[in-house]
Amino acid sequence: MDPTLVRDVMQEKVVTVSAGDRLSTVEDIMTLGGVRHMPVVRSGKLVGVLSERDLLRASLSSLAHRVDERRAFLEGIDISRVMSAPPITVAPGASVMEAAGIMADEKIGCLPVVEDEELVGLVTETDLLRYFADLARERG
């Protein structure tokens, strides 16, 4: 049994966005920061997750092909209309194997890490792949 816990592999510094923000704001953050998943909060409480895939889906729903038209379309959409909600979460004390199983079963790329109803981190598919690749190298 693998003793490694989510808290051992999760990212503790997490960029969040507000449910009332516009998609254009999120697109800027994702592009500039190289971020693919963002927890969405309302009054400090986790209410959803927005992924690059959600952003792409919203962009494709627009018939606007020019950059300025697409940008104007995204300006008019609240995050809460396209985010995945309610969020599927994991506890920091859960095993890495459990987190990987949840992500595979749910076909999602990240899990917000929540303890006592507070967002304490984020574990992504990249975090887990890195962990399993290191584990495989160690076992040689």
SULSULSUL-V470319 format. One record per residue. N is the residue number from 0. PSI is psi as a letter, one per 30 degrees, with the letter a starting at -180 (999 if undefined). NEAR is the number of other ideal C-beta (glycine too) atoms within 12 Angstrom. Layout:
# SULSULSUL-V470319
n psi near
N PSI NEAR
N PSI NEAR
This chain:
# SULSULSUL-V470319
n psi near
0 k 8
1 j 20
2 f 12
3 k 27
4 l 24
5 e 39
6 f 25
7 f 25
8 f 34
9 l 35
10 k 29
11 f 18
12 j 12
13 k 30
14 k 27
15 l 32
16 l 37
17 k 26
18 f 30
19 f 19
20 l 29
21 l 27
22 e 38
23 e 27
24 e 26
25 e 43
26 e 31
27 e 20
28 e 27
29 e 27
30 e 16
31 e 11
32 f 17
33 h 13
34 k 29
35 f 27
36 k 39
37 k 43
38 k 41
39 k 39
40 l 30
41 k 23
42 h 10
43 f 14
44 k 22
45 k 37
46 f 29
47 a 34
48 k 44
49 k 45
50 l 33
51 e 26
52 e 22
53 e 34
54 e 37
55 e 20
56 e 19
57 e 30
58 e 27
59 f 16
60 f 18
61 k 25
62 f 10
63 k 18
64 f 12
65 k 11
66 e 14
67 e 13
68 e 15
69 e 24
70 e 22
71 e 17
72 e 25
73 e 34
74 e 21
75 g 19
76 k 29
77 k 25
78 e 37
79 f 26
80 f 24
81 f 35
82 l 36
83 k 31
84 k 23
85 l 16
86 k 32
87 k 26
88 l 35
89 l 38
90 l 25
91 f 30
92 g 21
93 l 28
94 l 24
95 e 33
96 e 22
97 e 23
98 e 41
99 e 30
100 e 19
101 e 28
102 e 31
103 e 17
104 e 12
105 f 19
106 h 13
107 l 29
108 f 31
109 l 40
110 j 43
111 k 45
112 k 37
113 k 31
114 k 21
115 h 12
116 g 14
117 k 19
118 j 35
119 f 27
120 a 34
121 k 40
122 k 45
123 l 34
124 e 25
125 e 21
126 e 33
127 e 35
128 e 19
129 e 20
130 e 27
131 e 22
132 e 14
133 e 17
134 e 20
135 e 11
136 e 10
137 e 10
138 f 9
139 999 6
